[in-house]
Amino acid sequence: MAAAAAQSSKLPESPIYRAVFFLLVLLCVALWFYFREGKYAPVATADNNTDKQKKSKKPSGAADEESGATTAPDDFDDDDTDAGTEVHAAVAYDKDVNSPDYVKFKWNYLAVYSLVMLSDWLQGSYIYGITFCVLPLSKPHTAKCLSSSALYRNYNFSLDQIAVLFVVGFLSSAIFGTFVGSIADKVGRMRMCLAFCLIYGISCFTKYFPNYVILLFGRLTGGIATSLLFSVFEAWMVSEHFSRGFPASLLSDIFSWSTFLNSSVAIGSGVIADWVAGIWGPVGPFGVAILVLGVCAIMIGGSWKENYGEQKSDDKPLNPGEKSTWQVILQAVDFIRNDFQVLSIGTMQSFFEGAMYTFVFLWSPVVEKISEADPANKRGVPYGTIFAAFMVSIMLGSIIFRALLTRLAWNHEQIIRLAFAIGAWSLFVPVITNDELLIFLAFNAFEFSCGLYFPSIGTLRSKFIPEETRATVMNVFRIPLNLIVVIFLFNTKALSSSVLFSLCSTLITLSYFFATKLNTSGGAQQQQGAAIEMH
C-alpha cells in the first residue's frame, strides 16, 4: 500500500485541478472585497416590512410618536416612499451590525465556534481516509487518498474493523444525540458546550491506545460530541442573541460568517495536522485537538452566560425536574409532527446533509477512477488541492448568500431553494458524464450550494423552532440524517457510484420540494424575536 502511494505521488497531475482552484481563490477574494461587510446593507427585512405596514396605516400627515416626523401624504410618490424606506432600513441595519455590543457578541461566539470546528477538522484529518488526503497541503505531491483511516491503518486494523468504527460513530450520534439535546434544554446550553469539550477531549485521548475496544468507546463518545457540536452551540447563540435584544435579521450575518470561517479553518487544519503528524506521528493532531478544546472550555466558562430551553425572567430553568428527559423528547417529537413547517425543515436537513456526508465518501473514488481511465496515461490526483478548492467553493457560497440578502433582498426560503436546485443538479452530473473537468466543476458547484445552505438552514431553524426545545428538536433531525449515511455506507460496495449519486440527487430534489412548502411570512422564533425587541 505504501509502495502504491509512492508510485502515485510520482505520476504527473492534471492541470485542471490547480487551474480551477486558483480561479476560485481569485473569485472568492474579489467577491469578498466587493460584498464586504458594511458596503451594502439589506434593503428589506421582515421587521422592516412590518414597520412599513404599521406606518402605512397612519392617517396622512400624522406625526410619528417616536421621531416627531410626519408621514407622507396620500399623493406622495409611492416609489419615493419605497426608496426612502429601503434607505432607512439599510441605515438601521448598518447601525445594528456595527454596534459595539453586537460586534463583541458576534466575534466572541465566532472565535469559540472556529476553535471547536478546528478541533473537529484536526481529528477528521487522520480518522477518515477521505480527509486523509487533505493532510499534505504543504506537500500536495505526497498526498494519497485511501479508503481507510490513516490512524486506524497505522494500528493495523482491517478495513472491516475500520468500517465498524465509522458506523459506531454515526449510530452513536443518532441514538444518543436526542437525549443530550433534551438534557441541554433542561440543564443549560452553556454547560453542555463545556460537556462537549470534555467528551470530545476523551474521544481524542482514546486515539492514543491501539486497543480496538478503547477505540470503539472513543467513536461512541465522538458520536455524542458530534451531536452536541451541531446543536447546543447554535441553540446557545440564538437564545443569547434574542435575550440581548439584537434583531432577528442579524442572525444571517452570524451564520454566514460561521460558514465562511468553518471552511477557512478546514483548510488551515490540514496544514497544522500535517506538520504536527510529521513530529509526533498520526496521534499528534489529536493531542493538538485536546489543547484546542481546553482553550474553548476556558473561553466558554469565562465569557458565556447560561441559557435554558424553558426560562423564567431570572435566567433559571423553569420548574427544573418537572419534565423527564423522555418527556422533553416526546414534546419535541409531538411538536415536529404537528407543525409542518418544522417537519419540512427537519426533512430538508436530513436529506441534504445525508447526501452531503455520503458525498464525502464518494468523490475520491470517482476522481481516482477518472485519473486511471487511460492506463497508458495515468495521472496523479492532487487531493489536497481538490479539498482546498471545495472549501473555497463553500466560502464563495457564504459570500453569495450575503449578497443575495443585501443586493437582491432575497429571503432565506428562496436562497435555500437555489441551494437545493444547484446541489441536486451537480450531484447528477457524475451519472451522465465521465468528463474530468465537468465533474470537478460539478463537485465544486455542490460545495458552493453547501455554502448557501448552511447559513440559510441555520436562520430558518432559528425562525421556526421554538426556544423551549430547540436543542432537542435539532438533534431529532439528526436521527434520520445519520441513518441515511449508515445505510449508504453499508451499500457502497453493492451499489455503483452512479446509483449512489442518483440517490443523493434525489434526496436533495425532495429537499427542494419541502422548501417550496415553507411559509415565508412567519415563524415561531420570528414572533418571539419581535416580542423581545418590543421590550
C-alpha positions as CSV (number, residue, x, y, z in Angstrom):
1,M,0.0,0.0,0.0
2,A,2.9,2.4,0.8
3,A,4.5,1.5,-2.5
4,A,1.3,2.3,-4.3
5,A,1.2,5.6,-2.6
6,A,4.8,6.4,-3.5
7,Q,4.2,5.3,-7.1
8,S,1.1,7.6,-7.3
9,S,3.0,10.6,-6.0
10,K,5.4,10.3,-8.9
11,L,2.6,10.5,-11.5
12,P,2.0,13.8,-13.3
13,E,-1.1,15.6,-12.2
14,S,-3.8,17.0,-14.3
15,P,-3.5,20.8,-14.6
16,I,-7.3,21.2,-14.4
17,Y,-7.4,21.0,-10.6
18,R,-4.8,23.6,-9.8
19,A,-6.2,26.0,-12.5
20,V,-9.8,25.7,-11.2
21,F,-8.5,26.1,-7.6
22,F,-6.6,29.4,-8.3
23,L,-9.6,30.8,-10.3
24,L,-11.8,30.0,-7.3
25,V,-9.4,31.7,-4.9
26,L,-9.3,34.8,-7.1
27,L,-13.1,34.9,-7.5
28,C,-13.5,34.4,-3.7
29,V,-11.2,37.3,-2.9
30,A,-12.8,39.6,-5.5
31,L,-16.3,38.9,-4.3
32,W,-15.4,39.1,-0.7
33,F,-14.0,42.6,-1.3
34,Y,-16.9,43.7,-3.4
35,F,-19.6,42.4,-0.9
36,R,-17.6,43.1,2.2
37,E,-19.5,43.8,5.4
38,G,-20.8,47.4,5.6
39,K,-20.5,48.1,1.8
40,Y,-24.1,47.1,1.2
41,A,-26.9,46.5,3.7
42,P,-30.2,44.6,3.4
43,V,-32.8,46.8,1.9
44,A,-35.7,44.9,3.2
45,T,-36.4,42.5,6.1
46,A,-39.5,41.0,7.7
47,D,-39.2,43.5,10.5
48,N,-38.8,46.4,8.1
49,N,-41.8,45.4,6.1
50,T,-43.8,45.1,9.3
51,D,-42.8,48.6,10.4
52,K,-43.7,49.9,6.9
53,Q,-47.1,48.3,7.1
54,K,-47.7,49.8,10.5
55,K,-46.8,53.3,9.2
56,S,-49.0,52.9,6.2
57,K,-52.0,52.6,8.5
58,K,-51.4,56.1,9.9
59,P,-53.5,58.9,8.6
60,S,-51.9,61.2,6.0
61,G,-49.7,63.8,7.7
62,A,-49.9,62.2,11.1
63,A,-47.0,62.7,13.4
64,D,-44.8,59.8,14.3
65,E,-44.9,59.2,18.0
66,E,-41.2,58.3,18.3
67,S,-39.4,60.7,15.9
68,G,-41.9,63.5,15.6
69,A,-41.7,63.2,11.8
70,T,-44.8,63.3,9.7
71,T,-45.9,60.5,7.4
72,A,-46.1,61.2,3.7
73,P,-49.5,62.4,2.3
74,D,-51.5,60.2,0.1
75,D,-50.4,61.8,-3.1
76,F,-46.7,61.3,-2.2
77,D,-44.9,59.2,-4.9
78,D,-45.0,55.5,-3.8
79,D,-41.7,54.8,-5.5
80,D,-40.0,57.5,-3.5
81,T,-41.6,56.2,-0.3
82,D,-40.3,52.7,-1.0
83,A,-36.9,54.0,-1.8
84,G,-36.8,56.1,1.4
85,T,-38.0,53.1,3.4
86,E,-35.2,50.9,1.9
87,V,-32.6,53.6,2.7
88,H,-33.8,53.8,6.3
89,A,-33.8,50.0,6.5
90,A,-30.2,49.9,5.2
91,V,-29.1,52.6,7.6
92,A,-30.8,50.8,10.5
93,Y,-29.1,47.5,9.6
94,D,-25.7,49.1,9.3
95,K,-26.2,50.7,12.7
96,D,-27.2,47.3,14.2
97,V,-24.5,45.2,12.6
98,N,-21.8,47.7,13.6
99,S,-23.0,48.3,17.1
100,P,-20.2,47.6,19.7
101,D,-22.4,45.2,21.7
102,Y,-23.3,43.1,18.7
103,V,-19.8,43.1,17.3
104,K,-18.4,41.9,20.6
105,F,-21.1,39.2,20.9
106,K,-20.6,38.0,17.3
107,W,-16.9,37.7,17.4
108,N,-16.8,36.1,20.8
109,Y,-19.2,33.4,19.5
110,L,-17.3,33.0,16.2
111,A,-14.0,32.7,18.0
112,V,-15.3,29.8,20.1
113,Y,-17.1,28.3,17.1
114,S,-14.0,28.4,14.9
115,L,-11.9,26.7,17.6
116,V,-14.4,23.9,18.2
117,M,-14.6,23.3,14.4
118,L,-10.8,23.4,14.3
119,S,-10.7,20.6,16.9
120,D,-13.2,18.6,14.7
121,W,-11.3,19.1,11.5
122,L,-8.0,18.2,13.1
123,Q,-9.4,14.8,14.1
124,G,-11.0,14.2,10.7
125,S,-7.7,14.6,9.0
126,Y,-6.4,11.3,10.4
127,I,-9.7,9.4,11.1
128,Y,-11.3,9.4,7.7
129,G,-9.4,8.2,4.7
130,I,-11.4,10.6,2.6
131,T,-10.0,13.6,4.5
132,F,-6.6,11.9,5.0
133,C,-5.9,13.3,1.5
134,V,-6.2,16.8,2.9
135,L,-3.2,16.5,5.2
136,P,-0.3,17.3,2.9
137,L,-1.4,20.7,1.8
138,S,2.2,21.9,2.4
139,K,3.4,18.9,0.2
140,P,0.4,18.1,-2.1
141,H,2.6,15.9,-4.3
142,T,2.9,13.4,-1.5
143,A,-0.9,13.0,-0.9
144,K,-2.6,9.7,-1.3
145,C,-6.3,9.3,-0.5
146,L,-7.1,5.8,0.7
147,S,-10.4,4.1,1.5
148,S,-9.5,3.6,5.2
149,S,-8.2,5.7,8.1
150,A,-4.7,6.9,8.4
151,L,-4.6,6.4,12.2
152,Y,-6.5,3.0,12.2
153,R,-4.3,1.7,9.4
154,N,-1.3,2.7,11.5
155,Y,-2.7,0.4,14.2
156,N,-3.0,-2.4,11.6
157,F,-6.8,-2.8,11.8
158,S,-8.6,-4.4,8.8
159,L,-11.0,-2.5,6.6
160,D,-14.0,-4.3,8.1
161,Q,-12.9,-3.3,11.6
162,I,-12.5,0.3,10.5
163,A,-15.9,0.3,8.8
164,V,-17.4,-0.8,12.1
165,L,-15.7,2.1,13.9
166,F,-17.2,4.5,11.4
167,V,-20.7,3.1,11.7
168,V,-20.5,3.1,15.6
169,G,-19.8,6.9,15.4
170,F,-22.8,7.6,13.2
171,L,-25.1,5.3,15.2
172,S,-24.0,6.8,18.5
173,S,-24.8,10.3,17.2
174,A,-28.3,9.0,16.0
175,I,-29.1,7.2,19.3
176,F,-27.7,9.4,22.0
177,G,-28.0,12.8,20.2
178,T,-31.6,13.2,21.0
179,F,-31.1,12.6,24.7
180,V,-28.1,15.0,25.0
181,G,-30.2,17.6,23.2
182,S,-33.1,17.4,25.7
183,I,-30.6,17.4,28.6
184,A,-29.1,20.7,27.2
185,D,-32.6,22.3,27.1
186,K,-33.1,21.3,30.7
187,V,-29.7,21.8,32.4
188,G,-28.4,24.6,30.2
189,R,-26.8,25.0,26.8
190,M,-23.5,26.5,28.2
191,R,-23.0,23.6,30.5
192,M,-23.5,21.2,27.6
193,C,-21.0,23.2,25.5
194,L,-18.5,22.6,28.3
195,A,-19.5,19.0,28.3
196,F,-18.8,18.8,24.6
197,C,-15.2,20.0,25.2
198,L,-14.8,17.2,27.8
199,I,-16.5,14.4,25.9
200,Y,-14.6,15.2,22.6
201,G,-11.4,15.5,24.6
202,I,-12.0,12.0,25.9
203,S,-12.7,10.8,22.4
204,C,-9.4,12.3,21.2
205,F,-7.5,10.8,24.1
206,T,-8.7,7.2,23.2
207,K,-6.8,7.5,19.9
208,Y,-3.5,7.1,21.8
209,F,-4.4,3.5,22.5
210,P,-4.1,0.8,19.8
211,N,-6.9,-1.2,21.5
212,Y,-10.0,-1.9,19.5
213,V,-12.4,-1.8,22.4
214,I,-11.0,1.6,23.6
215,L,-11.2,3.0,20.1
216,L,-14.9,1.8,19.9
217,F,-15.5,3.7,23.1
218,G,-13.8,6.7,21.5
219,R,-16.1,6.5,18.5
220,L,-19.1,6.2,20.8
221,T,-18.1,9.4,22.7
222,G,-17.2,11.1,19.4
223,G,-20.7,10.5,18.1
224,I,-22.2,12.0,21.2
225,A,-19.9,15.0,20.9
226,T,-20.8,15.5,17.3
227,S,-24.5,15.8,18.2
228,L,-23.6,18.4,20.8
229,L,-21.3,20.3,18.3
230,F,-24.1,20.7,15.7
231,S,-26.9,21.6,18.1
232,V,-26.0,23.2,21.5
233,F,-23.6,25.9,20.3
234,E,-26.2,27.1,17.8
235,A,-29.0,26.8,20.4
236,W,-27.0,28.9,22.9
237,M,-26.1,31.5,20.3
238,V,-29.7,32.0,19.0
239,S,-31.1,32.2,22.6
240,E,-28.4,34.7,23.7
241,H,-28.9,36.7,20.5
242,F,-32.5,37.4,21.3
243,S,-32.1,37.8,25.0
244,R,-29.7,40.7,24.3
245,G,-32.3,42.3,22.2
246,F,-30.5,42.0,18.8
247,P,-32.8,42.0,15.8
248,A,-33.5,38.7,14.1
249,S,-32.1,39.9,10.8
250,L,-28.6,39.9,12.2
251,L,-28.7,36.1,12.7
252,S,-28.0,35.7,9.0
253,D,-24.8,37.7,9.4
254,I,-23.5,35.3,12.1
255,F,-24.5,32.2,10.2
256,S,-22.8,33.4,7.0
257,W,-19.6,34.2,8.9
258,S,-19.8,30.8,10.6
259,T,-19.9,29.0,7.3
260,F,-17.0,31.2,5.9
261,L,-14.8,30.7,8.9
262,N,-15.5,26.9,9.1
263,S,-14.2,26.5,5.5
264,S,-11.1,28.6,6.3
265,V,-10.4,26.6,9.4
266,A,-10.8,23.3,7.4
267,I,-8.0,24.4,5.0
268,G,-5.7,25.5,7.9
269,S,-6.3,22.3,9.9
270,G,-4.9,20.3,7.0
271,V,-1.6,22.2,7.2
272,I,-1.5,22.0,11.0
273,A,-2.3,18.3,11.2
274,D,0.3,17.6,8.5
275,W,3.0,19.5,10.4
276,V,2.1,18.0,13.8
277,A,1.9,14.5,12.5
278,G,5.4,14.9,11.0
279,I,6.7,15.4,14.5
280,W,4.5,13.2,16.7
281,G,3.0,10.7,14.3
282,P,-0.7,10.1,13.4
283,V,-1.8,10.7,17.0
284,G,-0.2,14.2,17.1
285,P,-3.3,16.1,15.7
286,F,-5.5,14.6,18.4
287,G,-3.2,16.0,21.1
288,V,-3.5,19.4,19.5
289,A,-7.3,19.0,19.3
290,I,-7.3,18.3,23.1
291,L,-5.4,21.6,23.7
292,V,-7.8,23.5,21.4
293,L,-10.8,22.1,23.3
294,G,-9.2,23.2,26.6
295,V,-8.9,26.7,25.3
296,C,-12.5,26.6,24.1
297,A,-13.7,25.5,27.6
298,I,-11.8,28.4,29.2
299,M,-13.3,30.9,26.8
300,I,-16.8,29.5,27.3
301,G,-16.6,29.4,31.0
302,G,-15.1,32.9,31.2
303,S,-17.3,34.8,28.7
304,W,-20.6,33.0,28.2
305,K,-23.6,33.0,30.5
306,E,-26.1,30.2,30.8
307,N,-29.4,29.9,29.0
308,Y,-32.1,27.2,29.0
309,G,-34.8,25.8,26.9
310,E,-37.5,26.8,29.3
311,Q,-36.7,30.0,31.2
312,K,-38.0,32.5,33.7
313,S,-37.1,36.1,33.9
314,D,-34.3,35.4,36.4
315,D,-32.5,33.1,33.9
316,K,-33.2,30.0,35.9
317,P,-34.7,26.8,34.4
318,L,-38.5,26.8,34.6
319,N,-39.6,24.1,37.0
320,P,-36.4,22.1,36.9
321,G,-37.0,18.4,37.1
322,E,-40.7,18.7,36.4
323,K,-40.3,17.1,33.0
324,S,-38.1,14.0,32.5
325,T,-35.7,13.8,29.6
326,W,-38.1,11.3,27.8
327,Q,-41.0,13.8,28.2
328,V,-39.0,16.6,26.7
329,I,-38.1,14.3,23.7
330,L,-41.8,13.4,23.3
331,Q,-42.8,17.0,23.5
332,A,-40.3,17.8,20.7
333,V,-41.4,14.9,18.5
334,D,-45.0,15.9,19.0
335,F,-44.2,19.5,18.0
336,I,-42.5,18.3,14.9
337,R,-45.4,16.1,14.0
338,N,-48.0,18.8,14.4
339,D,-46.0,21.7,12.7
340,F,-45.5,21.1,9.0
341,Q,-43.0,24.0,8.8
342,V,-40.7,22.4,11.4
343,L,-41.2,19.0,9.8
344,S,-40.2,20.4,6.4
345,I,-37.1,22.0,7.9
346,G,-36.1,18.7,9.5
347,T,-36.7,16.7,6.3
348,M,-34.7,19.2,4.3
349,Q,-31.8,19.0,6.7
350,S,-31.8,15.2,7.0
351,F,-32.0,14.7,3.2
352,F,-29.5,17.3,2.2
353,E,-26.9,16.6,4.9
354,G,-27.3,12.9,4.4
355,A,-26.4,13.3,0.8
356,M,-23.6,15.7,1.7
357,Y,-22.0,13.2,4.1
358,T,-22.3,10.5,1.6
359,F,-20.6,12.7,-1.0
360,V,-17.6,12.9,1.4
361,F,-17.1,9.2,0.9
362,L,-17.9,9.2,-2.9
363,W,-15.9,12.0,-4.5
364,S,-12.4,10.5,-4.0
365,P,-13.1,7.1,-5.7
366,V,-14.7,8.9,-8.7
367,V,-11.7,11.2,-9.1
368,E,-9.4,8.2,-8.9
369,K,-11.4,6.3,-11.5
370,I,-11.2,9.2,-13.9
371,S,-7.4,9.5,-13.4
372,E,-7.0,5.8,-14.2
373,A,-9.3,5.7,-17.1
374,D,-6.5,5.6,-19.6
375,P,-3.9,3.0,-18.4
376,A,-1.3,4.4,-20.8
377,N,-1.7,7.9,-19.5
378,K,-2.3,7.6,-15.7
379,R,-2.3,10.8,-13.7
380,G,-1.8,11.6,-10.1
381,V,-4.6,13.2,-8.1
382,P,-3.8,16.3,-6.1
383,Y,-6.2,15.5,-3.2
384,G,-5.1,18.5,-1.1
385,T,-5.7,20.9,-3.9
386,I,-9.1,19.4,-4.6
387,F,-10.2,19.6,-1.0
388,A,-8.9,23.2,-0.7
389,A,-11.0,24.0,-3.8
390,F,-14.1,22.5,-2.2
391,M,-13.6,24.7,0.9
392,V,-13.1,27.8,-1.2
393,S,-16.3,27.0,-3.0
394,I,-18.2,26.8,0.3
395,M,-16.7,30.2,1.2
396,L,-17.9,31.5,-2.1
397,G,-21.4,30.2,-1.3
398,S,-21.4,32.1,2.0
399,I,-20.4,35.3,0.3
400,I,-23.1,35.0,-2.3
401,F,-25.6,34.2,0.5
402,R,-24.9,37.6,1.9
403,A,-25.0,39.2,-1.5
404,L,-28.5,37.7,-2.2
405,L,-29.8,39.1,1.0
406,T,-28.2,42.5,0.7
407,R,-28.3,43.3,-3.0
408,L,-31.4,41.4,-4.2
409,A,-33.3,41.3,-0.9
410,W,-34.0,37.5,-1.3
411,N,-35.4,35.7,1.7
412,H,-33.9,32.6,3.2
413,E,-36.5,30.3,1.7
414,Q,-35.6,31.5,-1.8
415,I,-31.9,31.1,-1.1
416,I,-32.2,27.5,0.2
417,R,-34.3,26.6,-2.8
418,L,-31.5,27.8,-5.0
419,A,-29.0,25.8,-2.9
420,F,-31.1,22.6,-3.4
421,A,-31.5,23.2,-7.1
422,I,-27.7,23.6,-7.6
423,G,-27.0,20.7,-5.3
424,A,-29.4,18.3,-7.0
425,W,-28.1,19.1,-10.4
426,S,-24.4,19.0,-9.5
427,L,-24.6,15.5,-7.9
428,F,-26.4,14.2,-11.0
429,V,-23.5,15.2,-13.3
430,P,-21.3,12.2,-12.5
431,V,-24.2,10.0,-13.5
432,I,-24.3,11.3,-17.1
433,T,-20.7,12.1,-17.9
434,N,-17.1,11.0,-17.1
435,D,-15.6,14.2,-18.3
436,E,-12.9,15.2,-15.7
437,L,-13.5,19.0,-15.9
438,L,-17.3,18.8,-15.8
439,I,-17.3,16.5,-12.8
440,F,-14.8,18.7,-10.9
441,L,-16.8,21.8,-11.7
442,A,-20.0,20.0,-10.6
443,F,-18.4,18.9,-7.3
444,N,-17.4,22.5,-6.6
445,A,-20.9,23.6,-7.5
446,F,-22.2,21.2,-4.9
447,E,-19.8,22.6,-2.3
448,F,-21.0,26.1,-3.4
449,S,-24.5,25.0,-2.7
450,C,-23.4,23.9,0.8
451,G,-22.1,27.5,1.4
452,L,-25.6,28.8,0.5
453,Y,-27.3,26.0,2.5
454,F,-25.7,26.3,6.0
455,P,-26.5,29.9,6.8
456,S,-29.9,29.5,5.3
457,I,-30.9,26.4,7.3
458,G,-29.4,28.0,10.5
459,T,-31.6,31.1,10.1
460,L,-34.7,29.0,9.2
461,R,-34.2,26.9,12.3
462,S,-34.0,30.0,14.5
463,K,-37.2,31.2,12.9
464,F,-39.4,28.2,13.2
465,I,-38.1,26.0,16.0
466,P,-39.4,27.1,19.5
467,E,-36.9,28.1,22.1
468,E,-38.0,25.7,24.8
469,T,-37.0,22.6,22.9
470,R,-34.5,24.0,20.4
471,A,-31.6,21.6,21.1
472,T,-33.8,18.6,21.4
473,V,-35.6,19.3,18.1
474,M,-32.3,19.9,16.3
475,N,-31.0,16.5,17.5
476,V,-34.2,14.7,16.5
477,F,-33.4,16.0,12.9
478,R,-30.0,14.2,13.1
479,I,-31.5,10.8,13.6
480,P,-32.7,10.2,10.0
481,L,-29.6,12.0,8.8
482,N,-27.2,9.6,10.5
483,L,-29.3,6.6,9.5
484,I,-29.2,7.7,5.8
485,V,-25.4,7.8,6.0
486,V,-25.1,4.4,7.7
487,I,-27.4,2.8,5.1
488,F,-25.4,4.3,2.2
489,L,-22.1,3.2,3.8
490,F,-23.3,-0.3,4.1
491,N,-24.1,-0.3,0.4
492,T,-21.1,1.4,-1.1
493,K,-19.8,-1.9,-2.4
494,A,-23.2,-3.3,-3.5
495,L,-24.2,-0.2,-5.5
496,S,-22.3,1.7,-8.2
497,S,-21.2,5.3,-7.7
498,S,-23.7,6.3,-10.4
499,V,-26.6,4.8,-8.4
500,L,-25.4,6.4,-5.1
501,F,-25.0,9.8,-6.8
502,S,-28.5,9.4,-8.3
503,L,-29.9,8.6,-4.8
504,C,-28.2,11.6,-3.4
505,S,-29.5,13.9,-6.1
506,T,-33.0,12.5,-5.5
507,L,-32.8,13.3,-1.8
508,I,-31.8,16.9,-2.5
509,T,-34.6,17.2,-5.0
510,L,-37.0,16.1,-2.3
511,S,-35.5,18.7,0.0
512,Y,-36.3,21.3,-2.7
513,F,-39.9,20.1,-2.7
514,F,-40.2,20.6,1.1
515,A,-38.5,24.0,0.7
516,T,-41.3,25.1,-1.6
517,K,-43.8,24.4,1.2
518,L,-42.3,26.7,3.8
519,N,-44.4,29.7,4.8
520,T,-42.3,32.8,4.3
521,S,-44.5,35.1,6.3
522,G,-43.8,33.9,9.8
523,G,-42.3,31.5,12.3
524,A,-42.3,30.8,16.0
525,Q,-38.9,32.4,16.6
526,Q,-39.6,35.4,14.4
527,Q,-42.6,36.2,16.6
528,Q,-40.6,35.6,19.7
529,G,-37.8,37.8,18.5
530,A,-40.2,40.6,17.6
531,A,-41.7,40.3,21.1
532,I,-38.2,40.6,22.7
533,E,-37.3,43.6,20.5
534,M,-40.5,45.4,21.6
535,H,-39.4,45.1,25.2
